[in-house]
Amino acid sequence: MSGATQATAPEEARAAWETWRAARLRNATLPHGLAALDRTEWPGDEPAELAGLPGLWRLADGVIVGTGLPGGEVRLAPGESAEVGDLLLRNFDRRGNALRVFDPASPNRTTIVGIDAYAYDPAWRVAGTFVRDESGESVDVVAVDGVVTPARLAGEIRLDTPAGPAVLTVTSTAAGGFSAVLGDATNNVETYRFRFVELGTPEGDVFVVDFNRLTVPPCGFSPEYVCPTPLPGNRWELPVRAGEKLVLRG
């Protein structure tokens, strides 16, 4: 029985990865999915037209207000969304309130034909040693547009990867999880300029990282996203030939 389990486990993992891959593409290309982010508008204090949008728009105490719309007034607090015609509009709060416009007809979405990836490799599912950071310190996370935001340092994962030993620095998320952005020697040659690491939770001091699930960040689907870039220690000199490579466009 154990031999059968060992024989089927890699195939089950591969099948789960294939399902994950299909879901990634499907969700990214939904009419209002990740890739549909077309533009970012900045309403002022006075009602005014915004490019390509019906009605008049203004900002009032962090709430974006739209008037003169077919369905009536729209009020969006930070993080809230509303559909206006075919568009999805969302209040994006980051050093001011902006209106993100998700458009099903955006070329960011309509030109996508797939997400390229390396073949699944079970060797790139690596169990590392998690060393928690107890200092309570923060690190500066730099976004693609240069904006710096502090993040709580969670610790580091010490890994023995197929390409060699490496250390992955992880930060804490607002929801209590873990986050990491990775750069490696394949970037800008075989893969996007950096990739996101999908992280679960450690079991004691063991943290399993499945590099087969490295993802192209949102800014690889639309330049309107302001993604975090890798911390200095997460720019590895070794190549990670696993996970997603690039968004494919036709």
HUGIMO-V598458 format. One record per residue. RES is the residue in one letter. PHI is phi in radians with two decimals (* if undefined). BURIAL is b if it has 9 or more other C-alpha atoms within 8 Angstrom, else e. Layout:
res | phi | burial
RES | PHI | BURIAL
RES | PHI | BURIAL
This chain:
res | phi | burial
M | * | e
S | -1.15 | e
G | -1.12 | e
A | -1.12 | e
T | -1.11 | e
Q | -1.11 | e
A | -1.24 | e
T | -1.57 | e
A | -0.98 | e
P | -1.06 | b
E | -1.20 | e
E | -1.14 | e
A | -1.14 | e
R | -1.14 | b
A | -1.11 | e
A | -1.11 | e
W | -1.15 | b
E | -1.08 | e
T | -1.11 | e
W | -1.06 | e
R | -1.05 | e
A | -1.10 | e
A | -1.17 | e
R | -1.03 | e
L | -1.17 | b
R | -1.07 | e
N | -1.21 | b
A | -1.15 | b
T | -1.83 | b
L | -1.02 | b
P | -0.89 | e
H | -2.07 | b
G | -1.40 | b
L | -0.88 | b
A | -1.38 | b
A | -1.42 | b
L | -1.13 | b
D | -1.73 | b
R | -2.85 | e
T | -2.23 | b
E | -1.96 | b
W | -2.11 | e
P | -1.15 | b
G | -1.75 | b
D | -1.29 | e
E | -1.79 | e
P | -0.99 | b
A | -2.71 | b
E | -1.28 | b
L | -2.08 | b
A | -0.92 | e
G | 1.33 | e
L | -1.99 | e
P | -1.30 | e
G | 1.33 | b
L | -2.08 | b
W | -2.29 | b
R | -2.61 | b
L | -1.95 | b
A | -2.36 | e
D | 0.94 | e
G | 1.48 | b
V | -1.71 | b
I | -1.59 | b
V | -2.01 | b
G | -2.00 | b
T | -2.20 | b
G | 1.23 | b
L | -1.72 | b
P | -0.98 | e
G | -1.65 | e
G | 1.73 | e
E | -1.13 | b
V | -2.05 | b
R | -2.22 | e
L | -2.11 | b
A | -1.35 | b
P | -0.90 | b
G | 1.56 | b
E | -1.46 | e
S | -2.26 | b
A | -2.64 | b
E | -1.61 | e
V | -2.21 | e
G | 1.12 | e
D | -1.46 | e
L | -1.62 | b
L | -1.97 | b
L | -1.97 | b
R | -2.39 | b
N | -1.38 | b
F | -1.87 | b
D | -1.77 | b
R | -2.74 | e
R | 0.95 | e
G | 2.15 | e
N | -1.82 | b
A | -2.11 | b
L | -1.88 | b
R | -1.49 | b
V | -1.97 | b
F | -1.72 | b
D | -2.17 | b
P | -1.00 | b
A | -1.55 | e
S | -1.09 | b
P | -1.02 | e
N | -0.99 | b
R | -1.67 | b
T | -1.24 | b
T | -1.55 | e
I | -1.31 | b
V | -2.03 | e
G | 2.93 | e
I | -2.17 | b
D | -1.27 | b
A | -2.66 | b
Y | -1.22 | b
A | -1.10 | e
Y | -1.05 | b
D | -2.37 | e
P | -1.06 | e
A | -1.15 | e
W | -1.57 | b
R | -1.70 | b
V | -2.00 | b
A | -1.60 | b
G | -2.03 | b
T | -1.68 | b
F | -1.65 | b
V | -1.94 | b
R | -1.22 | e
D | -1.64 | b
E | -1.83 | e
S | -1.37 | e
G | 1.33 | e
E | -1.33 | e
S | -1.93 | e
V | -2.13 | e
D | -1.51 | b
V | -1.81 | b
V | -1.72 | b
A | -1.46 | b
V | -1.09 | b
D | -1.68 | e
G | 1.59 | e
V | -1.24 | e
V | -1.83 | e
T | -2.26 | e
P | -1.31 | e
A | -2.38 | b
R | -1.26 | b
L | -1.28 | b
A | -1.69 | b
G | 2.58 | b
E | -2.40 | b
I | -1.93 | b
R | -1.65 | b
L | -2.19 | b
D | -1.97 | b
T | -1.54 | b
P | -1.03 | e
A | -1.68 | e
G | 2.31 | e
P | -1.22 | e
A | -2.74 | b
V | -2.18 | b
L | -1.92 | b
T | -1.48 | b
V | -2.12 | b
T | -1.99 | b
S | -1.61 | b
T | -1.67 | b
A | -1.10 | e
A | -1.50 | e
G | 1.60 | e
G | -1.65 | b
F | -2.23 | b
S | -2.46 | b
A | -2.69 | b
V | -2.08 | b
L | -2.12 | b
G | -1.95 | b
D | -2.65 | b
A | -1.20 | b
T | -1.49 | b
N | -1.07 | b
N | 1.16 | e
V | -2.11 | e
E | -1.86 | e
T | -2.27 | b
Y | -1.06 | b
R | -1.09 | e
F | -2.88 | b
R | -2.41 | b
F | -1.55 | b
V | -1.78 | b
E | -1.39 | b
L | -2.13 | e
G | -1.63 | e
T | -2.23 | e
P | -1.31 | b
E | -1.88 | e
G | 1.18 | e
D | -1.80 | e
V | -1.79 | b
F | -2.19 | b
V | -1.57 | b
V | -2.02 | b
D | -1.72 | b
F | -1.23 | b
N | -1.09 | b
R | -1.87 | b
L | -1.08 | b
T | -2.12 | b
V | -1.13 | b
P | -1.24 | b
P | -0.92 | b
C | -1.19 | b
G | -1.42 | b
F | -1.75 | b
S | -2.56 | b
P | -1.22 | e
E | -1.35 | b
Y | -1.37 | e
V | -1.98 | b
C | -1.27 | b
P | -1.25 | b
T | -1.80 | b
P | -1.11 | b
L | -1.12 | b
P | -0.89 | e
G | -1.28 | b
N | -1.74 | b
R | -1.80 | b
W | -1.36 | b
E | -1.46 | e
L | -1.49 | e
P | -1.52 | b
V | -1.95 | b
R | -1.62 | e
A | -2.73 | b
G | 1.47 | b
E | -1.20 | b
K | -1.80 | b
L | -2.60 | b
V | -1.37 | b
L | -1.66 | b
R | -2.21 | e
G | -2.00 | e
